[in-house]
Amino acid sequence: MILQLQPRIRVETPLGAGLALFFEDDGEEIFWTVVLLSNRAIVQFRNDKIRAAACYTDGSGASDEAMRNIIANSS
């Protein structure tokens, strides 16, 4: 099964930060197709090699403290 991701998921890879384009589960292993932010190369990684990036606002650079303030003042 191949799933195109919309919206893209920001991930950290052994080669740097990227955006996950596709998720593929062949029944035995899971693979992610990622475009790297540094050079726009498209690379495939096994599931155990990538992690979701810590990014609250999709790249705007909000800190943990700023995000806590936004959440606290949103109600």
N, CA, C and O atoms as a GROMACS GRO file, in nm:
protein
  300
    1MET      N    1   0.084  -0.117   0.000
    1MET     CA    2   0.000   0.000   0.000
    1MET      C    3   0.089   0.124   0.000
    1MET      O    4   0.182   0.134   0.080
    2ILE      N    5   0.060   0.217  -0.088
    2ILE     CA    6   0.130   0.345  -0.093
    2ILE      C    7   0.029   0.455  -0.065
    2ILE      O    8  -0.080   0.459  -0.124
    3LEU      N    9   0.065   0.545   0.026
    3LEU     CA   10  -0.022   0.656   0.063
    3LEU      C   11   0.052   0.787   0.039
    3LEU      O   12   0.159   0.810   0.096
    4GLN      N   13  -0.005   0.873  -0.045
    4GLN     CA   14   0.052   1.007  -0.066
    4GLN      C   15   0.007   1.094   0.050
    4GLN      O   16  -0.112   1.099   0.081
    5LEU      N   17   0.100   1.164   0.112
    5LEU     CA   18   0.070   1.243   0.231
    5LEU      C   19   0.032   1.385   0.193
    5LEU      O   20   0.106   1.456   0.125
    6GLN      N   21  -0.086   1.426   0.238
    6GLN     CA   22  -0.136   1.562   0.218
    6GLN      C   23  -0.200   1.608   0.348
    6GLN      O   24  -0.304   1.552   0.384
    7PRO      N   25  -0.148   1.702   0.419
    7PRO     CA   26  -0.027   1.777   0.389
    7PRO      C   27   0.098   1.694   0.416
    7PRO      O   28   0.091   1.587   0.478
    8ARG      N   29   0.210   1.742   0.372
    8ARG     CA   30   0.338   1.676   0.396
    8ARG      C   31   0.368   1.675   0.545
    8ARG      O   32   0.321   1.762   0.619
    9ILE      N   33   0.446   1.577   0.589
    9ILE     CA   34   0.485   1.567   0.729
    9ILE      C   35   0.633   1.603   0.740
    9ILE      O   36   0.717   1.544   0.672
   10ARG      N   37   0.665   1.700   0.826
   10ARG     CA   38   0.806   1.736   0.849
   10ARG      C   39   0.872   1.626   0.930
   10ARG      O   40   0.819   1.584   1.033
   11VAL      N   41   0.988   1.580   0.884
   11VAL     CA   42   1.058   1.470   0.950
   11VAL      C   43   1.207   1.502   0.963
   11VAL      O   44   1.261   1.586   0.890
   12GLU      N   45   1.271   1.434   1.057
   12GLU     CA   46   1.417   1.437   1.073
   12GLU      C   47   1.469   1.302   1.025
   12GLU      O   48   1.418   1.198   1.064
   13THR      N   49   1.571   1.306   0.939
   13THR     CA   50   1.629   1.185   0.882
   13THR      C   51   1.778   1.180   0.912
   13THR      O   52   1.832   1.279   0.961
   14PRO      N   53   1.845   1.069   0.886
   14PRO     CA   54   1.990   1.066   0.903
   14PRO      C   55   2.063   1.166   0.812
   14PRO      O   56   2.179   1.198   0.837
   15LEU      N   57   1.996   1.215   0.708
   15LEU     CA   58   2.057   1.311   0.615
   15LEU      C   59   2.009   1.454   0.637
   15LEU      O   60   2.041   1.543   0.558
   16GLY      N   61   1.931   1.477   0.743
   16GLY     CA   62   1.881   1.611   0.774
   16GLY      C   63   1.730   1.620   0.766
   16GLY      O   64   1.661   1.520   0.748
   17ALA      N   65   1.679   1.742   0.779
   17ALA     CA   66   1.535   1.765   0.781
   17ALA      C   67   1.475   1.747   0.642
   17ALA      O   68   1.540   1.769   0.540
   18GLY      N   69   1.348   1.705   0.641
   18GLY     CA   70   1.281   1.687   0.514
   18GLY      C   71   1.131   1.688   0.528
   18GLY      O   72   1.076   1.703   0.637
   19LEU      N   73   1.064   1.670   0.414
   19LEU     CA   74   0.919   1.659   0.410
   19LEU      C   75   0.884   1.522   0.354
   19LEU      O   76   0.929   1.485   0.246
   20ALA      N   77   0.806   1.446   0.428
   20ALA     CA   78   0.765   1.314   0.383
   20ALA      C   79   0.659   1.328   0.274
   20ALA      O   80   0.558   1.397   0.293
   21LEU      N   81   0.681   1.264   0.160
   21LEU     CA   82   0.590   1.271   0.046
   21LEU      C   83   0.497   1.150   0.040
   21LEU      O   84   0.377   1.162   0.014
   22PHE      N   85   0.555   1.032   0.064
   22PHE     CA   86   0.481   0.906   0.053
   22PHE      C   87   0.515   0.816   0.170
   22PHE      O   88   0.622   0.825   0.229
   23PHE      N   89   0.421   0.730   0.203
   23PHE     CA   90   0.434   0.628   0.305
   23PHE      C   91   0.402   0.496   0.235
   23PHE      O   92   0.300   0.485   0.168
   24GLU      N   93   0.489   0.398   0.249
   24GLU     CA   94   0.469   0.271   0.181
   24GLU      C   95   0.483   0.155   0.279
   24GLU      O   96   0.584   0.143   0.348
   25ASP      N   97   0.382   0.071   0.283
   25ASP     CA   98   0.382  -0.047   0.369
   25ASP      C   99   0.370  -0.168   0.278
   25ASP      O  100   0.265  -0.190   0.216
   26ASP      N  101   0.478  -0.248   0.269
   26ASP     CA  102   0.474  -0.365   0.180
   26ASP      C  103   0.435  -0.493   0.254
   26ASP      O  104   0.446  -0.602   0.200
   27GLY      N  105   0.389  -0.478   0.378
   27GLY     CA  106   0.349  -0.593   0.458
   27GLY      C  107   0.459  -0.646   0.546
   27GLY      O  108   0.432  -0.715   0.645
   28GLU      N  109   0.584  -0.617   0.513
   28GLU     CA  110   0.698  -0.661   0.594
   28GLU      C  111   0.773  -0.542   0.653
   28GLU      O  112   0.815  -0.547   0.769
   29GLU      N  113   0.790  -0.437   0.576
   29GLU     CA  114   0.860  -0.317   0.622
   29GLU      C  115   0.781  -0.194   0.580
   29GLU      O  116   0.697  -0.199   0.490
   30ILE      N  117   0.810  -0.083   0.649
   30ILE     CA  118   0.748   0.045   0.617
   30ILE      C  119   0.858   0.138   0.566
   30ILE      O  120   0.965   0.148   0.626
   31PHE      N  121   0.830   0.206   0.454
   31PHE     CA  122   0.926   0.300   0.394
   31PHE      C  123   0.861   0.436   0.380
   31PHE      O  124   0.740   0.448   0.358
   32TRP      N  125   0.943   0.540   0.391
   32TRP     CA  126   0.900   0.678   0.374
   32TRP      C  127   0.982   0.739   0.262
   32TRP      O  128   1.104   0.727   0.260
   33THR      N  129   0.916   0.806   0.168
   33THR     CA  130   0.984   0.880   0.064
   33THR      C  131   0.984   1.026   0.107
   33THR      O  132   0.879   1.084   0.132
   34VAL      N  133   1.104   1.083   0.115
   34VAL     CA  134   1.123   1.215   0.175
   34VAL      C  135   1.199   1.305   0.078
   34VAL      O  136   1.294   1.261   0.014
   35VAL      N  137   1.158   1.431   0.068
   35VAL     CA  138   1.238   1.531  -0.003
   35VAL      C  139   1.318   1.608   0.104
   35VAL      O  140   1.260   1.665   0.196
   36LEU      N  141   1.450   1.608   0.090
   36LEU     CA  142   1.537   1.675   0.186
   36LEU      C  143   1.531   1.826   0.165
   36LEU      O  144   1.534   1.874   0.052
   37LEU      N  145   1.524   1.900   0.274
   37LEU     CA  146   1.514   2.046   0.266
   37LEU      C  147   1.645   2.110   0.222
   37LEU      O  148   1.644   2.216   0.159
   38SER      N  149   1.757   2.049   0.255
   38SER     CA  150   1.887   2.110   0.227
   38SER      C  151   1.922   2.112   0.079
   38SER      O  152   1.983   2.208   0.031
   39ASN      N  153   1.883   2.008   0.005
   39ASN     CA  154   1.924   2.000  -0.135
   39ASN      C  155   1.814   1.951  -0.230
   39ASN      O  156   1.839   1.930  -0.349
   40ARG      N  157   1.693   1.932  -0.177
   40ARG     CA  158   1.576   1.888  -0.253
   40ARG      C  159   1.590   1.748  -0.312
   40ARG      O  160   1.515   1.711  -0.402
   41ALA      N  161   1.686   1.670  -0.263
   41ALA     CA  162   1.701   1.532  -0.308
   41ALA      C  163   1.584   1.449  -0.253
   41ALA      O  164   1.537   1.473  -0.142
   42ILE      N  165   1.539   1.354  -0.331
   42ILE     CA  166   1.431   1.265  -0.288
   42ILE      C  167   1.494   1.132  -0.250
   42ILE      O  168   1.560   1.068  -0.332
   43VAL      N  169   1.471   1.091  -0.125
   43VAL     CA  170   1.537   0.973  -0.069
   43VAL      C  171   1.432   0.888   0.002
   43VAL      O  172   1.333   0.941   0.054
   44GLN      N  173   1.454   0.757   0.004
   44GLN     CA  174   1.362   0.667   0.075
   44GLN      C  175   1.431   0.614   0.199
   44GLN      O  176   1.548   0.575   0.195
   45PHE      N  177   1.357   0.612   0.312
   45PHE     CA  178   1.409   0.565   0.440
   45PHE      C  179   1.318   0.459   0.498
   45PHE      O  180   1.196   0.463   0.480
   46ARG      N  181   1.378   0.363   0.568
   46ARG     CA  182   1.300   0.268   0.646
   46ARG      C  183   1.239   0.343   0.765
   46ARG      O  184   1.291   0.445   0.809
   47ASN      N  185   1.130   0.292   0.815
   47ASN     CA  186   1.055   0.354   0.923
   47ASN      C  187   1.142   0.384   1.046
   47ASN      O  188   1.121   0.486   1.112
   48ASP      N  189   1.237   0.296   1.078
   48ASP     CA  190   1.318   0.315   1.199
   48ASP      C  191   1.426   0.421   1.184
   48ASP      O  192   1.497   0.450   1.280
   49LYS      N  193   1.440   0.480   1.065
   49LYS     CA  194   1.545   0.579   1.040
   49LYS      C  195   1.497   0.723   1.044
   49LYS      O  196   1.578   0.815   1.038
   50ILE      N  197   1.366   0.746   1.054
   50ILE     CA  198   1.317   0.883   1.056
   50ILE      C  199   1.230   0.908   1.179
   50ILE      O  200   1.178   0.814   1.240
   51ARG      N  201   1.216   1.033   1.212
   51ARG     CA  202   1.131   1.077   1.325
   51ARG      C  203   1.054   1.200   1.282
   51ARG      O  204   1.102   1.279   1.201
   52ALA      N  205   0.936   1.217   1.337
   52ALA     CA  206   0.859   1.339   1.311
   52ALA      C  207   0.935   1.458   1.368
   52ALA      O  208   0.990   1.450   1.478
   53ALA      N  209   0.939   1.567   1.294
   53ALA     CA  210   1.009   1.686   1.339
   53ALA      C  211   0.927   1.759   1.444
   53ALA      O  212   0.804   1.759   1.438
   54ALA      N  213   0.993   1.821   1.538
   54ALA     CA  214   0.927   1.902   1.639
   54ALA      C  215   0.903   2.041   1.581
   54ALA      O  216   0.990   2.128   1.590
   55CYS      N  217   0.788   2.060   1.522
   55CYS     CA  218   0.757   2.189   1.459
   55CYS      C  219   0.609   2.218   1.479
   55CYS      O  220   0.525   2.154   1.416
   56TYR      N  221   0.577   2.312   1.562
   56TYR     CA  222   0.438   2.340   1.595
   56TYR      C  223   0.363   2.410   1.482
   56TYR      O  224   0.244   2.383   1.462
   57THR      N  225   0.429   2.496   1.411
   57THR     CA  226   0.356   2.579   1.315
   57THR      C  227   0.415   2.567   1.174
   57THR      O  228   0.424   2.665   1.101
   58ASP      N  229   0.454   2.446   1.138
   58ASP     CA  230   0.502   2.414   1.004
   58ASP      C  231   0.609   2.509   0.954
   58ASP      O  232   0.597   2.569   0.847
   59GLY      N  233   0.714   2.521   1.034
   59GLY     CA  234   0.830   2.594   0.986
   59GLY      C  235   0.843   2.738   1.029
   59GLY      O  236   0.940   2.804   0.991
   60SER      N  237   0.750   2.790   1.108
   60SER     CA  238   0.762   2.930   1.147
   60SER      C  239   0.861   2.949   1.261
   60SER      O  240   0.899   3.062   1.291
   61GLY      N  241   0.904   2.840   1.324
   61GLY     CA  242   1.007   2.850   1.427
   61GLY      C  243   0.956   2.885   1.565
   61GLY      O  244   1.033   2.936   1.646
   62ALA      N  245   0.830   2.862   1.595
   62ALA     CA  246   0.776   2.892   1.728
   62ALA      C  247   0.846   2.806   1.832
   62ALA      O  248   0.861   2.685   1.815
   63SER      N  249   0.890   2.868   1.940
   63SER     CA  250   0.955   2.796   2.049
   63SER      C  251   0.850   2.726   2.135
   63SER      O  252   0.730   2.753   2.124
   64ASP      N  253   0.896   2.636   2.222
   64ASP     CA  254   0.805   2.569   2.315
   64ASP      C  255   0.733   2.672   2.402
   64ASP      O  256   0.612   2.662   2.423
   65GLU      N  257   0.808   2.771   2.452
   65GLU     CA  258   0.747   2.873   2.538
   65GLU      C  259   0.642   2.955   2.463
   65GLU      O  260   0.534   2.982   2.515
   66ALA      N  261   0.675   2.995   2.340
   66ALA     CA  262   0.579   3.072   2.260
   66ALA      C  263   0.454   2.990   2.233
   66ALA      O  264   0.343   3.043   2.239
   67MET      N  265   0.470   2.862   2.205
   67MET     CA  266   0.354   2.778   2.178
   67MET      C  267   0.267   2.760   2.304
   67MET      O  268   0.145   2.760   2.295
   68ARG      N  269   0.332   2.746   2.420
   68ARG     CA  270   0.255   2.737   2.546
   68ARG      C  271   0.172   2.864   2.567
   68ARG      O  272   0.057   2.856   2.610
   69ASN      N  273   0.230   2.981   2.537
   69ASN     CA  274   0.158   3.108   2.552
   69ASN      C  275   0.040   3.114   2.453
   69ASN      O  276  -0.069   3.159   2.490
   70ILE      N  277   0.061   3.070   2.332
   70ILE     CA  278  -0.047   3.070   2.233
   70ILE      C  279  -0.162   2.982   2.280
   70ILE      O  280  -0.278   3.021   2.273
   71ILE      N  281  -0.129   2.861   2.328
   71ILE     CA  282  -0.231   2.768   2.375
   71ILE      C  283  -0.303   2.824   2.497
   71ILE      O  284  -0.426   2.814   2.507
   72ALA      N  285  -0.227   2.882   2.592
   72ALA     CA  286  -0.286   2.935   2.715
   72ALA      C  287  -0.380   3.050   2.686
   72ALA      O  288  -0.478   3.068   2.758
   73ASN      N  289  -0.352   3.130   2.584
   73ASN     CA  290  -0.433   3.248   2.554
   73ASN      C  291  -0.538   3.225   2.445
   73ASN      O  292  -0.604   3.319   2.402
   74SER      N  293  -0.553   3.101   2.400
   74SER     CA  294  -0.645   3.075   2.290
   74SER      C  295  -0.788   3.055   2.334
   74SER      O  296  -0.879   3.057   2.251
   75SER      N  297  -0.812   3.035   2.463
   75SER     CA  298  -0.951   3.010   2.506
   75SER      C  299  -1.026   3.134   2.543
   75SER      O  300  -1.143   3.126   2.580
   0.00000   0.00000   0.00000
